[in-house]
Amino acid sequence: MICSGAAWWYEYYAPDRPQFKQCQEEAQKNKRGLWAEEDPVAPWDWRRR
């Protein structure tokens, strides 16, 4: 899901999974899924609204 841009990588819950970070960076670079938005809002920021 992270690689396709359908989910955020949250380091707190998966600190031992550097491949998740790499997948997210690749999805951001290629503007896949939620990264196609101009300014996506992280779920943890959305809940604080």
C-alpha positions in Angstrom: 0.0 0.0 0.0 2.8 2.4 0.8 4.5 1.7 -2.5 1.4 2.5 -4.5 0.8 5.7 -2.5 -2.3 4.4 -0.8 -0.8 4.7 2.8 1.6 6.7 4.8 4.7 5.2 6.4 4.6 5.9 10.1 8.1 5.4 11.4 7.0 5.0 15.0 5.2 1.7 14.2 7.8 0.3 11.7 11.2 1.7 12.6 12.9 -1.5 11.5 11.4 -1.3 7.9 13.6 1.1 5.9 12.1 -0.3 2.7 8.8 1.4 3.7 10.5 4.8 3.7 12.0 4.0 0.3 8.6 3.0 -1.0 7.1 6.2 0.3 9.8 8.4 -1.2 9.4 6.7 -4.6 5.6 7.1 -4.5 6.1 10.8 -3.6 8.6 11.3 -6.4 6.3 9.7 -9.0 3.1 11.4 -7.6 1.3 8.1 -7.0 -1.9 7.8 -5.0 -2.3 10.4 -2.2 1.0 12.0 -3.3 -0.8 13.2 -6.5 -2.4 15.8 -4.3 -0.7 19.2 -4.1 -0.5 19.2 -0.3 -1.5 15.9 1.3 -2.4 16.0 5.0 -1.0 13.2 7.2 -3.6 11.3 9.2 -2.1 12.4 12.5 -2.3 16.0 11.4 -5.9 15.6 10.2 -7.0 14.3 13.6 -5.7 17.4 15.3 -8.0 19.7 13.3 
